[in-house]
Amino acid sequence: MIYCNVNFLYICRNGENEELRYSIRSVMHFFPDAKIYIFGGKPDWYSGPYIEIPDIGNKFDNINNCYKAICNTDIEDFILMNDDFYIINKPDQIINYHDGLLEDKAKKHADIFGLTKYARVLLDANKKLKKQGIQNPLNYDIHTPMLLNKEKLSKIIDLSFAPRSMYGNMFVKDSSPMSDVKVYKNTEYINNTGYFISSEDNSLKKIIVFLKEKFPNPSIYELF
């Protein structure tokens, strides 16, 4: 992949969002020619391209509306980020990753947390993909950047609230397995040998210490 002029698109919430600050710093450290775009909400310190999407009070509908807005831009190919994704070593190329079967992911989540809305979303996506003739759908809903094309994305955003897995199974020809990189509160240490890590609310303090040391310099997208 040619790394110049790479588009990194974020779907974000409102609020100060220190996760986003360090996520953008990590992108710009390894991809200094990258262009950052934010959809949804943004913190006051962010100064880059931004498309506001009203918060209608439902997480999945909010995210889906951001995807629709992305499809209405002139950005053809992009890397989809969450504000809690961090690049900690430069990958040889940006590719798409899965962590096994989508059905297994949904059942594992349900066993731990119960039949939540998220678990039902994954099970519904698995069912719809099987109806499309995909016998063993893979789980692309992991905490890593994902390379997308807006024309292809536009074909699946109304099919499911799990667009990453819908897109990956229907359009990604080559992907690689990767264990999810989310760091939890009880994670003993941060694995700094991979390409990516991701935080959650309970692990953010631990990860921020690591990120401040690795990415101390503000990006061009920070006002303060």
N, C-alpha and C positions, 0 to 999 in steps of 0.2 A: 504494500500500500504506500502511496505517496502521502507524506504527512503534512505538506503545506496546505493551508486553507481548509483544514478539517473543521466541520461544524459539530459542536457539542451542544445538544439541546437538553435543557433541564425542565422537568415539571416540578414546581415548587409550591409551598404554602406561604402564607404571610408570616411575618415575624422576623426577628433578628437573624436567626439561622446561621450559627457558627459552623455547622456542618457544611453548608454551601460555601462559605468563605474558604475553607480548607480543601474542599473538593475542587473548586475552581483553581486554587493555587496549585494543586497537584497536576491538573490538566495543563496549565500554562507552563509549569516547570518542564514537563516532558514534550509538550507540543506548543512552543512559543508562538507559532503562526496560527494557532487555532482561533476560531470565532465562537464565542459563547452567546447563547440565546436562552432566555428564561420565559416560560409560559406558566400562567397561574398567578401566584403571589410572589412578592420579593421583599428582601430586607431593605432598609433605608440606605445602607452603605453600598448597595450594588448600583453600578453606573452604566451597564451595558445594554444591548438590545433586549427589549422586554415587551411581551404581549400580555396584558392583563386579562385574566379569565375570571369572571365573578364566581365567588364561592357560594354555591347553592345549598350547602349544608350536608351533602352526601359525598363521601370520599370517592366512591367509584364513579359517580356521575361527574364530579369535578375533574377527575383524571381523564375520563372519556372526552369531556369537552375540550381539554387541553390537546388531546390527540387530534381531534377534529380541527382545531385551530392550526395545528402544525401542518395538516394536510392542505390547508388553504393558503400557505405561504409559498414562496418561490424556492424554498430550500428542498432540493431533490433528495440528496443522500446525507445522512447525518448519524452521529453516534448519540444514542439516547442514554442520559445519565439520570440518576436520582441524586438528591442533595447529600445523601450519606454514602456515596460511592467515592473512593479515593484511589488514584493510581499511585502506587508506591515504587514501581520499577517499570521502565519503558518496555512494553511488549514489542516483539519483532513486527507484529502487525495486529490490527484490530480485527478480531474474529468473534463469532458468536459461540456462546457456551450453554451447555445444559448440565443438569446433575442427575440424569436418569429418567425414569418413567414419571409422567405427570400424575398418573393414578396413585403411584406410591407416595409422591409428595403430598397429595391431597389427603390420603389416608393417614399418613404420619402426622400431619398437622391436626387432623381431627382427633387422633388418639391423644395428643398432648393437650389441645386447647378446646376440644369439643367441635361440634359441627357449626363452626363460625361462618359468617358471610364469606370470608376468604376461602375456606375449605369448599363451600358450595360453589363458589365461582370456579375453582380449579376442577371440581368434578363435572360441572356443566361444560367447561371447555373440553375436557377429555371426552365427554359424550359426543359433543358436536364434531370434534376432530375424527372420531371413529366413524361418524356418519359420512364424513368426507372421504372415507376409505383409508384413513391412516390407522393401521392396526394397533400400533404401540406408540401413542403420542409421547413426546419427550417434554420435560419440564424446563422451559426457558425462563421461568419466573425466579431467577436467582439474582444475587446482588452484584452484578457485573455490568459494565457498559455493553450496549447492544447496537450493532450496525443495522440501520433501517433505511428503506426507501419509501418516500411518502406515497407514491402511487400504489405500491403494494400494501402499505399500511391502510390506505383509504378503503381497501377491499375487505378488511376484516374488523375494523373498529366497531361496527354495529353488530357483529356476530357474538361478541363475548366481552366480559369485563376482565378477561385475562389476555390482552392483546399480544403480550410478549410471546406467550406460548402458542397462541393461534398463529402469529406471524412466523415464528420459528419453524413450526411443523409444516406450514403450508408453503413457505418460500425459501427457507435456508437449506441449501444443498450440502454444505460442509460445515459441521460444527464440532466442537471438541468437548469431551466431558471435563467437568471441573467441580470439585466439592464447593459448596457455598462458602463464601468468604466473610460472612457476617461474624463480627466479634461480639460476644455476649458478656454480660457482667461476670460470669463465672469462668470465662476463658482465662487460662493460666498465663499465657503470653501471646504477644502479637507476632504472627509469622510474617517477617519482613522479607522473605525470600521470593514470594509470589509477585504477581502483577498488581493485584487489587486487594483492598480490604473494604469493609463496610461497617458502619456503627449502628447501634440502637441507642435509645435514650439512656438505658442503664449502663452502657459501656462507653458513653461519649467522653466522660472525664478521662478515662484511661487512654482513649485513642487521641484526644486532643493534645495531651502531653507529647505523644509520639509525633503527631503531625506538626506541632509547633517547632519541634527540633528539626524535622525534615524539610519543612517549607516555611521558613521564618519571614520571607519577603512578601509583601503585599503584591497582589496581581494588579494589572492595569484596570481591572473592573471594580476596585475598591476605592470608595471616596474617603473612607476613614477606617 
